[in-house]
Amino acid sequence: MSTARRRPGRRGADAGNRGKILAAAAKRFTELGFRATTIRGVAADAGVDPALVHYFFGTKEQLFAQAMALPLDPGAVVEEMLAPGVDGVGRRLAARLLQVLDETAPANPVLALIRSATAHESAATMLREFLTAAVLNRITAALDVDRAELRAALCASQVVGLIVAREVVGLPALRTTDRAVLAGIYGDTLQRYLTEPL
Amino acid sequence: MSTARRRPGRRGADAGNRGKILAAAAKRFTELGFRATTIRGVAADAGVDPALVHYFFGTKEQLFAQAMALPLDPGAVVEEMLAPGVDGVGRRLAARLLQVLDETAPANPVLALIRSATAHESAATMLREFLTAAVLNRITAALDVDRAELRAALCASQVVGLIVAREVVGLPALRTTDRAVLAGIYGDTLQRYLTEPL
């Protein structure tokens, strides 16, 4: 699809369609959850062809990340971190997370997701389904150890906690400590959760 | 104060005063933060004598816990867990936390606190100041190791993350895994954060 030729005069129409698709996607994801939302349904709501949704936004995961204004596609990051193998993946994940937090703070859209999830059961479902499909299942599939699902969930709990404690509550020690030091400490925790005996 | 004699006919007045005090406290804590809120100020707003606030609610920390409808006073719990020493404190804390979560779910008032903190800077300040005064400073004072403030904050990040991932996002593996197993895993993390080399 990326080789399709676009006429220059279509820029305005493109922007309009992108906006319609993102709005329709945000509504469907929030109301139906991640799993039950389809590209086809989003396209219908936006009044465009499903192929245009794929053309603009890629996969359903990528559409979600953009509809929720996430600074990146978590699934792609996890895949990249896991690519060299599980050795050292904890530190790679922690370092990247801290870097992204510093680059996107203070208006981190992740906080909006967490806020919604604490307020609405439907938003919590959406977040759980997206995390499971985009992040946790990828981690589980990459692990060759017992209790893979629990291990992925343990990691998610420390990642979410770091985000909330550092960016929402704003604990000073987590803001002033050198990022490399934090990445080492949290990286060791994630690595233990992923590959060491529990 | 607990030996003061109360006339039976005062029950209605007591209930009214308790309600007024809790409402005034919730408003002051939310607007001014934990540090700047005083028992004297709360009493003035509620139109009662400061001694009555102490009589009904004890310390400022205890008043906060009750004004925010927390299932317990976190400071008192941390003190109890630390009393036998830092050996094994990680597992004691994790086990108690999981027990309280199971007993108070799903309407956990902690979630309301986290939701407010993601929405309002003033609520985030309140939560940070309360956590620091009631929980983190107690932990820091009990530790005879380097980086005590960072260690307390690391623990807070895992505790908050466990609460959010299990109770808000509702990750299945954290809900179905035996509580004793989870207490062991998270207890080891907390213990490492508190007393092992970082």
Interface residues (C-beta under 8 A of the other chain):
Chain A: L111 A112 I114 R115 A117 T118 A119 A124 T125 L127 R128 L131 T132 L136 E149 L150 A152 A153 L154 A156 S157 Q158 V159 V160 G161 L162 V164 A165 R166 V168 V169 G170 L171 P172 A173 L174 T177 V181 G184 I185 T189 R192 Y193 L198
Chain B: L111 A112 I114 R115 A117 T118 A119 A124 T125 L127 R128 L131 T132 L136 E149 L150 A152 A153 L154 A156 S157 Q158 V159 V160 G161 L162 V164 A165 R166 V168 V169 G170 L171 P172 A173 L174 T177 V181 G184 I185 T189 R192 Y193 L198
